[in-house]
Amino acid sequence: MKTLLKIAWRSLWRNRRRTFLTATSVFIAMVLALFMRSMQLGSYGQMIMAGVNQTGYLQVHDTGYQENQTIERSFFYSDSLFQKIKRVQGISRVLQRTETFSLASYKEKTKGVMISGIDPIEQDKQSHLSKKIIEGKYLKPGGHSIVIGDKMAQYLNISVGDSLVLIGQGYQGITSYGIYPVSGIFHLPSLDMNSQLVYMDIRDAQEFVYPYRPGILSTIAIYVNKDDNLTNIQNQLQSKLGKKFEVISWKVILSDMLQAISVDNISGQLMLIILYIIAAFGIFSTVLMMTMEKRKQYAVMISIGMKRSKLISVSIMETILITLIGIILGLLIITPILYYLHLNPIPITGEMGKMYLEFNIDPILPFSIKPQLFIAQASIIFGLSLLSALYPIIYLSRFNVLNAFRH
């Protein structure tokens, strides 16, 4: 085997230009495929994490809430409920939320808003909301105040220290109302959230929705340590909580976003297929030329007693070696570039940047450096080289020595 490998290696450099051109085609395909796929997967990961940070990996609702998200499908806090949740292994954080819609009024202006009652401390640990405050102060537990988006503040012409009137429908048809001072103004990547979202302490939100009994909740958001164990955690939670509650995965909550990613992923894969075809033709053309050029050489070697199987092995080794040269060079060049771009994402400006903001995504272009990405692309290109090696196998199996000497 070692001797055959030496023969294959030396045979490659008999025509250096051809070897260089073929390795270059593999190199270019490898670099472009990794760059495109890393950019795609990095963007998808960013979109997913932006959504999951808001919704949680899992959400616990009253049964039917996901289909009909009204305050009437709320439930009440109980120690037994939370003990059941905390007994499940793999959960990193549990956040209670009370959410409802309301009218917000300041002087002559009125606007429809979404009230999100949160635990200020726990929510800040998860989403770092306090760092998004651009004016005033963040929520304090029990502070009976609210923080609003900068676009809402601009529309209502309201400032920190002013009071906002909230009027809406509470639990079981009661009228909810309250006057809350604005303690801070935040700026989030999403334009919709900046213009529609009102954060308040969860106890204030619960009293706003239903003052007659404490602890009303619309959602329990659950964050996990490892998302690859998500299905198991979901099944355990559903089993412990029973039919009274539904445990919904982020994949259901963010299904519209996942569908958009899936559609976009198809276009990316089509581009990759084109690159793979170019690389495959580059490899195959080299294999074809090498095989045709060596007809007399094959005839002589077979005549002096060399087995066809060994000639086939040499041809396969030549194909593999030239592919490995291109793959290794591609990895050596593109890996540090992708690593740098992973640490320093490309900023996005203009209309595209605004579109990112509308979907609550930071206007940057991140790159993924997951090991599976590199393994997958290298494996695909290597597999194409093995397919190209089928030609010399078929050719040498049917090779006629006498015909080779005549040409």
Contacts in CASP RR format, 6 or more apart in sequence:
PFRMAT RR
TARGET T0000
AUTHOR 0000-0000-0000
METHOD contacts of the structure
MODEL  1
MKTLLKIAWRSLWRNRRRTFLTATSVFIAMVLALFMRSMQLGSYGQMIMA
GVNQTGYLQVHDTGYQENQTIERSFFYSDSLFQKIKRVQGISRVLQRTET
FSLASYKEKTKGVMISGIDPIEQDKQSHLSKKIIEGKYLKPGGHSIVIGD
KMAQYLNISVGDSLVLIGQGYQGITSYGIYPVSGIFHLPSLDMNSQLVYM
DIRDAQEFVYPYRPGILSTIAIYVNKDDNLTNIQNQLQSKLGKKFEVISW
KVILSDMLQAISVDNISGQLMLIILYIIAAFGIFSTVLMMTMEKRKQYAV
MISIGMKRSKLISVSIMETILITLIGIILGLLIITPILYYLHLNPIPITG
EMGKMYLEFNIDPILPFSIKPQLFIAQASIIFGLSLLSALYPIIYLSRFN
VLNAFRH
1 313 0 8 1.000
4 310 0 8 1.000
4 313 0 8 1.000
4 314 0 8 1.000
4 317 0 8 1.000
5 317 0 8 1.000
7 314 0 8 1.000
8 314 0 8 1.000
8 315 0 8 1.000
8 317 0 8 1.000
8 318 0 8 1.000
8 321 0 8 1.000
9 317 0 8 1.000
9 321 0 8 1.000
11 290 0 8 1.000
11 294 0 8 1.000
11 314 0 8 1.000
11 318 0 8 1.000
12 19 0 8 1.000
12 318 0 8 1.000
12 321 0 8 1.000
12 322 0 8 1.000
13 19 0 8 1.000
15 290 0 8 1.000
15 293 0 8 1.000
18 286 0 8 1.000
18 289 0 8 1.000
18 290 0 8 1.000
19 286 0 8 1.000
19 322 0 8 1.000
19 325 0 8 1.000
21 286 0 8 1.000
22 282 0 8 1.000
22 283 0 8 1.000
22 285 0 8 1.000
22 286 0 8 1.000
22 322 0 8 1.000
23 322 0 8 1.000
23 325 0 8 1.000
23 326 0 8 1.000
23 329 0 8 1.000
24 326 0 8 1.000
25 278 0 8 1.000
25 279 0 8 1.000
25 282 0 8 1.000
25 283 0 8 1.000
26 279 0 8 1.000
26 282 0 8 1.000
26 283 0 8 1.000
26 322 0 8 1.000
26 323 0 8 1.000
26 325 0 8 1.000
26 326 0 8 1.000
26 327 0 8 1.000
26 381 0 8 1.000
26 385 0 8 1.000
27 326 0 8 1.000
27 327 0 8 1.000
27 329 0 8 1.000
27 330 0 8 1.000
27 333 0 8 1.000
28 279 0 8 1.000
29 275 0 8 1.000
29 276 0 8 1.000
29 278 0 8 1.000
29 279 0 8 1.000
29 381 0 8 1.000
30 279 0 8 1.000
30 326 0 8 1.000
30 327 0 8 1.000
30 329 0 8 1.000
30 330 0 8 1.000
30 331 0 8 1.000
30 334 0 8 1.000
30 377 0 8 1.000
30 378 0 8 1.000
30 381 0 8 1.000
31 330 0 8 1.000
31 333 0 8 1.000
31 334 0 8 1.000
32 275 0 8 1.000
33 272 0 8 1.000
33 275 0 8 1.000
33 276 0 8 1.000
33 377 0 8 1.000
33 380 0 8 1.000
33 381 0 8 1.000
34 330 0 8 1.000
34 331 0 8 1.000
34 334 0 8 1.000
34 338 0 8 1.000
34 373 0 8 1.000
34 374 0 8 1.000
34 377 0 8 1.000
35 334 0 8 1.000
35 337 0 8 1.000
35 338 0 8 1.000
36 268 0 8 1.000
36 271 0 8 1.000
36 272 0 8 1.000
36 275 0 8 1.000
37 272 0 8 1.000
37 368 0 8 1.000
37 373 0 8 1.000
37 376 0 8 1.000
37 377 0 8 1.000
38 338 0 8 1.000
38 341 0 8 1.000
38 367 0 8 1.000
38 368 0 8 1.000
38 369 0 8 1.000
38 373 0 8 1.000
39 365 0 8 1.000
39 367 0 8 1.000
40 264 0 8 1.000
40 265 0 8 1.000
40 268 0 8 1.000
41 368 0 8 1.000
41 370 0 8 1.000
41 373 0 8 1.000
42 366 0 8 1.000
42 367 0 8 1.000
42 368 0 8 1.000
43 365 0 8 1.000
43 366 0 8 1.000
44 261 0 8 1.000
44 265 0 8 1.000
45 366 0 8 1.000
45 368 0 8 1.000
46 361 0 8 1.000
46 362 0 8 1.000
46 364 0 8 1.000
46 366 0 8 1.000
47 257 0 8 1.000
47 261 0 8 1.000
47 359 0 8 1.000
47 361 0 8 1.000
48 250 0 8 1.000
48 254 0 8 1.000
48 257 0 8 1.000
48 258 0 8 1.000
48 261 0 8 1.000
50 189 0 8 1.000
50 359 0 8 1.000
50 360 0 8 1.000
50 361 0 8 1.000
50 362 0 8 1.000
51 250 0 8 1.000
51 254 0 8 1.000
51 257 0 8 1.000
51 360 0 8 1.000
52 250 0 8 1.000
52 254 0 8 1.000
53 126 0 8 1.000
53 127 0 8 1.000
54 127 0 8 1.000
54 360 0 8 1.000
55 221 0 8 1.000
55 250 0 8 1.000
55 253 0 8 1.000
55 254 0 8 1.000
56 95 0 8 1.000
56 221 0 8 1.000
56 222 0 8 1.000
56 223 0 8 1.000
56 250 0 8 1.000
57 222 0 8 1.000
57 223 0 8 1.000
57 224 0 8 1.000
57 227 0 8 1.000
57 230 0 8 1.000
57 249 0 8 1.000
57 250 0 8 1.000
58 221 0 8 1.000
58 222 0 8 1.000
58 224 0 8 1.000
58 230 0 8 1.000
58 233 0 8 1.000
58 234 0 8 1.000
58 237 0 8 1.000
58 247 0 8 1.000
58 248 0 8 1.000
58 249 0 8 1.000
58 250 0 8 1.000
59 66 0 8 1.000
59 219 0 8 1.000
59 220 0 8 1.000
59 221 0 8 1.000
59 222 0 8 1.000
59 247 0 8 1.000
59 248 0 8 1.000
59 250 0 8 1.000
59 253 0 8 1.000
60 85 0 8 1.000
60 219 0 8 1.000
60 220 0 8 1.000
60 222 0 8 1.000
60 237 0 8 1.000
60 241 0 8 1.000
60 245 0 8 1.000
60 246 0 8 1.000
60 247 0 8 1.000
60 248 0 8 1.000
61 73 0 8 1.000
61 75 0 8 1.000
61 218 0 8 1.000
61 219 0 8 1.000
61 220 0 8 1.000
61 245 0 8 1.000
61 246 0 8 1.000
61 248 0 8 1.000
62 73 0 8 1.000
62 74 0 8 1.000
62 75 0 8 1.000
62 244 0 8 1.000
62 245 0 8 1.000
62 246 0 8 1.000
63 243 0 8 1.000
63 244 0 8 1.000
63 245 0 8 1.000
63 246 0 8 1.000
64 73 0 8 1.000
64 246 0 8 1.000
65 73 0 8 1.000
65 74 0 8 1.000
65 218 0 8 1.000
65 219 0 8 1.000
65 246 0 8 1.000
66 246 0 8 1.000
66 248 0 8 1.000
66 252 0 8 1.000
66 253 0 8 1.000
69 218 0 8 1.000
71 100 0 8 1.000
71 169 0 8 1.000
71 170 0 8 1.000
71 171 0 8 1.000
71 209 0 8 1.000
71 218 0 8 1.000
72 171 0 8 1.000
72 172 0 8 1.000
72 173 0 8 1.000
73 218 0 8 1.000
74 98 0 8 1.000
74 171 0 8 1.000
74 209 0 8 1.000
74 210 0 8 1.000
74 216 0 8 1.000
74 217 0 8 1.000
74 218 0 8 1.000
75 216 0 8 1.000
75 217 0 8 1.000
75 244 0 8 1.000
75 245 0 8 1.000
76 213 0 8 1.000
76 215 0 8 1.000
76 216 0 8 1.000
76 217 0 8 1.000
77 96 0 8 1.000
77 214 0 8 1.000
77 215 0 8 1.000
77 216 0 8 1.000
77 217 0 8 1.000
81 241 0 8 1.000
82 94 0 8 1.000
84 237 0 8 1.000
84 240 0 8 1.000
84 241 0 8 1.000
85 91 0 8 1.000
85 94 0 8 1.000
85 220 0 8 1.000
85 222 0 8 1.000
85 237 0 8 1.000
85 240 0 8 1.000
85 241 0 8 1.000
86 94 0 8 1.000
87 240 0 8 1.000
88 233 0 8 1.000
88 236 0 8 1.000
88 237 0 8 1.000
88 240 0 8 1.000
89 233 0 8 1.000
90 224 0 8 1.000
90 225 0 8 1.000
90 226 0 8 1.000
90 229 0 8 1.000
90 233 0 8 1.000
91 222 0 8 1.000
91 223 0 8 1.000
91 224 0 8 1.000
91 225 0 8 1.000
91 233 0 8 1.000
92 223 0 8 1.000
92 224 0 8 1.000
92 225 0 8 1.000
93 122 0 8 1.000
93 125 0 8 1.000
93 126 0 8 1.000
93 222 0 8 1.000
93 223 0 8 1.000
94 220 0 8 1.000
94 221 0 8 1.000
94 222 0 8 1.000
94 223 0 8 1.000
95 118 0 8 1.000
95 119 0 8 1.000
95 122 0 8 1.000
95 123 0 8 1.000
95 126 0 8 1.000
95 220 0 8 1.000
95 221 0 8 1.000
95 222 0 8 1.000
95 223 0 8 1.000
96 119 0 8 1.000
96 202 0 8 1.000
96 217 0 8 1.000
96 219 0 8 1.000
96 220 0 8 1.000
97 116 0 8 1.000
97 117 0 8 1.000
97 118 0 8 1.000
97 202 0 8 1.000
97 217 0 8 1.000
97 218 0 8 1.000
97 219 0 8 1.000
97 220 0 8 1.000
97 221 0 8 1.000
98 115 0 8 1.000
98 116 0 8 1.000
98 117 0 8 1.000
98 202 0 8 1.000
98 205 0 8 1.000
98 206 0 8 1.000
98 209 0 8 1.000
98 215 0 8 1.000
98 216 0 8 1.000
98 217 0 8 1.000
98 218 0 8 1.000
99 114 0 8 1.000
99 115 0 8 1.000
99 116 0 8 1.000
99 117 0 8 1.000
99 205 0 8 1.000
99 218 0 8 1.000
99 219 0 8 1.000
100 114 0 8 1.000
100 115 0 8 1.000
100 168 0 8 1.000
100 169 0 8 1.000
100 170 0 8 1.000
100 176 0 8 1.000
100 205 0 8 1.000
100 208 0 8 1.000
100 209 0 8 1.000
100 218 0 8 1.000
101 112 0 8 1.000
101 113 0 8 1.000
101 114 0 8 1.000
101 115 0 8 1.000
101 168 0 8 1.000
102 112 0 8 1.000
102 113 0 8 1.000
102 114 0 8 1.000
102 115 0 8 1.000
102 166 0 8 1.000
102 167 0 8 1.000
102 168 0 8 1.000
102 176 0 8 1.000
102 198 0 8 1.000
102 208 0 8 1.000
103 110 0 8 1.000
103 111 0 8 1.000
103 112 0 8 1.000
103 113 0 8 1.000
103 166 0 8 1.000
103 167 0 8 1.000
103 168 0 8 1.000
104 110 0 8 1.000
104 111 0 8 1.000
104 112 0 8 1.000
104 113 0 8 1.000
104 152 0 8 1.000
104 156 0 8 1.000
104 164 0 8 1.000
104 165 0 8 1.000
104 166 0 8 1.000
104 198 0 8 1.000
105 111 0 8 1.000
105 164 0 8 1.000
105 165 0 8 1.000
105 166 0 8 1.000
105 167 0 8 1.000
106 156 0 8 1.000
106 157 0 8 1.000
106 158 0 8 1.000
106 162 0 8 1.000
106 163 0 8 1.000
106 164 0 8 1.000
106 165 0 8 1.000
107 156 0 8 1.000
107 157 0 8 1.000
109 155 0 8 1.000
109 156 0 8 1.000
109 157 0 8 1.000
111 152 0 8 1.000
111 155 0 8 1.000
111 156 0 8 1.000
111 196 0 8 1.000
112 196 0 8 1.000
113 148 0 8 1.000
113 152 0 8 1.000
113 166 0 8 1.000
113 196 0 8 1.000
113 197 0 8 1.000
113 198 0 8 1.000
114 196 0 8 1.000
114 197 0 8 1.000
114 198 0 8 1.000
115 166 0 8 1.000
115 198 0 8 1.000
115 200 0 8 1.000
115 205 0 8 1.000
115 208 0 8 1.000
116 197 0 8 1.000
116 198 0 8 1.000
116 199 0 8 1.000
116 200 0 8 1.000
116 205 0 8 1.000
117 199 0 8 1.000
117 200 0 8 1.000
117 201 0 8 1.000
117 202 0 8 1.000
117 204 0 8 1.000
117 205 0 8 1.000
117 206 0 8 1.000
118 139 0 8 1.000
118 199 0 8 1.000
118 200 0 8 1.000
118 201 0 8 1.000
118 202 0 8 1.000
119 141 0 8 1.000
119 201 0 8 1.000
119 202 0 8 1.000
120 129 0 8 1.000
120 138 0 8 1.000
120 139 0 8 1.000
120 140 0 8 1.000
120 141 0 8 1.000
120 201 0 8 1.000
121 141 0 8 1.000
123 129 0 8 1.000
124 130 0 8 1.000
124 138 0 8 1.000
126 223 0 8 1.000
129 138 0 8 1.000
129 186 0 8 1.000
129 199 0 8 1.000
130 138 0 8 1.000
132 186 0 8 1.000
132 187 0 8 1.000
132 188 0 8 1.000
133 147 0 8 1.000
133 184 0 8 1.000
133 185 0 8 1.000
133 186 0 8 1.000
134 150 0 8 1.000
134 185 0 8 1.000
134 186 0 8 1.000
134 187 0 8 1.000
135 150 0 8 1.000
135 159 0 8 1.000
135 160 0 8 1.000
135 184 0 8 1.000
135 185 0 8 1.000
136 160 0 8 1.000
136 183 0 8 1.000
136 184 0 8 1.000
136 185 0 8 1.000
137 183 0 8 1.000
137 184 0 8 1.000
138 147 0 8 1.000
138 183 0 8 1.000
138 184 0 8 1.000
139 145 0 8 1.000
139 146 0 8 1.000
139 147 0 8 1.000
139 183 0 8 1.000
139 199 0 8 1.000
139 200 0 8 1.000
139 201 0 8 1.000
140 183 0 8 1.000
140 201 0 8 1.000
141 201 0 8 1.000
142 201 0 8 1.000
142 203 0 8 1.000
142 204 0 8 1.000
143 183 0 8 1.000
143 201 0 8 1.000
143 204 0 8 1.000
144 180 0 8 1.000
144 181 0 8 1.000
144 201 0 8 1.000
144 204 0 8 1.000
145 180 0 8 1.000
145 181 0 8 1.000
145 182 0 8 1.000
145 183 0 8 1.000
145 184 0 8 1.000
145 200 0 8 1.000
145 201 0 8 1.000
146 164 0 8 1.000
146 180 0 8 1.000
146 181 0 8 1.000
146 182 0 8 1.000
146 183 0 8 1.000
146 184 0 8 1.000
146 198 0 8 1.000
146 199 0 8 1.000
146 200 0 8 1.000
146 204 0 8 1.000
147 182 0 8 1.000
147 183 0 8 1.000
147 184 0 8 1.000
147 185 0 8 1.000
147 186 0 8 1.000
147 198 0 8 1.000
147 199 0 8 1.000
147 200 0 8 1.000
148 158 0 8 1.000
148 164 0 8 1.000
148 182 0 8 1.000
148 184 0 8 1.000
148 185 0 8 1.000
148 186 0 8 1.000
148 197 0 8 1.000
148 198 0 8 1.000
148 199 0 8 1.000
149 185 0 8 1.000
149 186 0 8 1.000
149 187 0 8 1.000
149 188 0 8 1.000
149 193 0 8 1.000
149 194 0 8 1.000
149 195 0 8 1.000
149 197 0 8 1.000
150 185 0 8 1.000
150 186 0 8 1.000
150 187 0 8 1.000
150 194 0 8 1.000
151 191 0 8 1.000
151 194 0 8 1.000
151 195 0 8 1.000
152 158 0 8 1.000
152 194 0 8 1.000
152 195 0 8 1.000
152 196 0 8 1.000
152 197 0 8 1.000
152 198 0 8 1.000
153 159 0 8 1.000
153 182 0 8 1.000
153 185 0 8 1.000
155 195 0 8 1.000
156 164 0 8 1.000
158 164 0 8 1.000
158 182 0 8 1.000
159 182 0 8 1.000
160 182 0 8 1.000
160 183 0 8 1.000
160 184 0 8 1.000
160 185 0 8 1.000
161 181 0 8 1.000
161 182 0 8 1.000
161 183 0 8 1.000
162 181 0 8 1.000
162 182 0 8 1.000
163 179 0 8 1.000
163 180 0 8 1.000
163 181 0 8 1.000
163 182 0 8 1.000
164 179 0 8 1.000
164 180 0 8 1.000
164 181 0 8 1.000
164 182 0 8 1.000
164 198 0 8 1.000
165 177 0 8 1.000
165 178 0 8 1.000
165 179 0 8 1.000
166 176 0 8 1.000
166 177 0 8 1.000
166 178 0 8 1.000
166 179 0 8 1.000
166 180 0 8 1.000
166 198 0 8 1.000
166 208 0 8 1.000
167 175 0 8 1.000
167 176 0 8 1.000
167 177 0 8 1.000
167 178 0 8 1.000
168 175 0 8 1.000
168 176 0 8 1.000
168 177 0 8 1.000
169 175 0 8 1.000
169 176 0 8 1.000
170 176 0 8 1.000
170 208 0 8 1.000
170 209 0 8 1.000
170 210 0 8 1.000
171 209 0 8 1.000
171 210 0 8 1.000
171 216 0 8 1.000
172 210 0 8 1.000
174 210 0 8 1.000
176 208 0 8 1.000
176 209 0 8 1.000
177 208 0 8 1.000
178 208 0 8 1.000
180 200 0 8 1.000
180 204 0 8 1.000
186 194 0 8 1.000
186 199 0 8 1.000
187 194 0 8 1.000
188 194 0 8 1.000
188 197 0 8 1.000
188 360 0 8 1.000
189 356 0 8 1.000
189 357 0 8 1.000
189 360 0 8 1.000
189 361 0 8 1.000
189 362 0 8 1.000
189 363 0 8 1.000
190 357 0 8 1.000
190 358 0 8 1.000
190 359 0 8 1.000
190 360 0 8 1.000
191 354 0 8 1.000
191 357 0 8 1.000
191 358 0 8 1.000
192 358 0 8 1.000
192 360 0 8 1.000
193 360 0 8 1.000
200 208 0 8 1.000
203 214 0 8 1.000
206 214 0 8 1.000
206 215 0 8 1.000
206 216 0 8 1.000
206 217 0 8 1.000
207 214 0 8 1.000
209 216 0 8 1.000
210 216 0 8 1.000
222 233 0 8 1.000
222 237 0 8 1.000
224 230 0 8 1.000
224 233 0 8 1.000
230 249 0 8 1.000
231 249 0 8 1.000
234 247 0 8 1.000
234 249 0 8 1.000
237 247 0 8 1.000
238 245 0 8 1.000
238 246 0 8 1.000
238 247 0 8 1.000
241 247 0 8 1.000
251 258 0 8 1.000
257 359 0 8 1.000
276 380 0 8 1.000
276 381 0 8 1.000
276 384 0 8 1.000
279 381 0 8 1.000
279 384 0 8 1.000
280 384 0 8 1.000
280 387 0 8 1.000
280 388 0 8 1.000
283 319 0 8 1.000
283 322 0 8 1.000
283 323 0 8 1.000
283 384 0 8 1.000
283 385 0 8 1.000
283 388 0 8 1.000
284 388 0 8 1.000
284 391 0 8 1.000
286 319 0 8 1.000
286 322 0 8 1.000
287 315 0 8 1.000
287 318 0 8 1.000
287 319 0 8 1.000
287 388 0 8 1.000
287 389 0 8 1.000
287 391 0 8 1.000
287 392 0 8 1.000
288 391 0 8 1.000
290 315 0 8 1.000
290 318 0 8 1.000
290 392 0 8 1.000
291 315 0 8 1.000
291 391 0 8 1.000
291 392 0 8 1.000
291 395 0 8 1.000
295 404 0 8 1.000
295 407 0 8 1.000
296 404 0 8 1.000
296 405 0 8 1.000
296 407 0 8 1.000
298 311 0 8 1.000
298 396 0 8 1.000
298 399 0 8 1.000
298 404 0 8 1.000
299 399 0 8 1.000
299 401 0 8 1.000
299 404 0 8 1.000
299 405 0 8 1.000
301 311 0 8 1.000
302 308 0 8 1.000
302 311 0 8 1.000
302 399 0 8 1.000
302 401 0 8 1.000
303 401 0 8 1.000
308 396 0 8 1.000
308 397 0 8 1.000
308 399 0 8 1.000
311 396 0 8 1.000
312 392 0 8 1.000
312 393 0 8 1.000
312 396 0 8 1.000
312 397 0 8 1.000
315 389 0 8 1.000
315 392 0 8 1.000
315 393 0 8 1.000
315 396 0 8 1.000
316 386 0 8 1.000
316 389 0 8 1.000
316 392 0 8 1.000
316 393 0 8 1.000
319 385 0 8 1.000
319 386 0 8 1.000
319 388 0 8 1.000
319 389 0 8 1.000
319 392 0 8 1.000
320 382 0 8 1.000
320 385 0 8 1.000
320 386 0 8 1.000
320 389 0 8 1.000
322 385 0 8 1.000
323 381 0 8 1.000
323 382 0 8 1.000
323 384 0 8 1.000
323 385 0 8 1.000
324 382 0 8 1.000
327 378 0 8 1.000
327 381 0 8 1.000
327 382 0 8 1.000
331 374 0 8 1.000
331 378 0 8 1.000
335 374 0 8 1.000
338 367 0 8 1.000
338 369 0 8 1.000
339 369 0 8 1.000
341 366 0 8 1.000
341 367 0 8 1.000
342 366 0 8 1.000
342 367 0 8 1.000
342 368 0 8 1.000
342 369 0 8 1.000
345 364 0 8 1.000
345 365 0 8 1.000
345 366 0 8 1.000
345 367 0 8 1.000
346 364 0 8 1.000
346 365 0 8 1.000
347 363 0 8 1.000
347 364 0 8 1.000
347 365 0 8 1.000
348 356 0 8 1.000
348 363 0 8 1.000
348 364 0 8 1.000
348 365 0 8 1.000
349 363 0 8 1.000
352 363 0 8 1.000
353 363 0 8 1.000
354 363 0 8 1.000
356 362 0 8 1.000
356 363 0 8 1.000
357 363 0 8 1.000
END
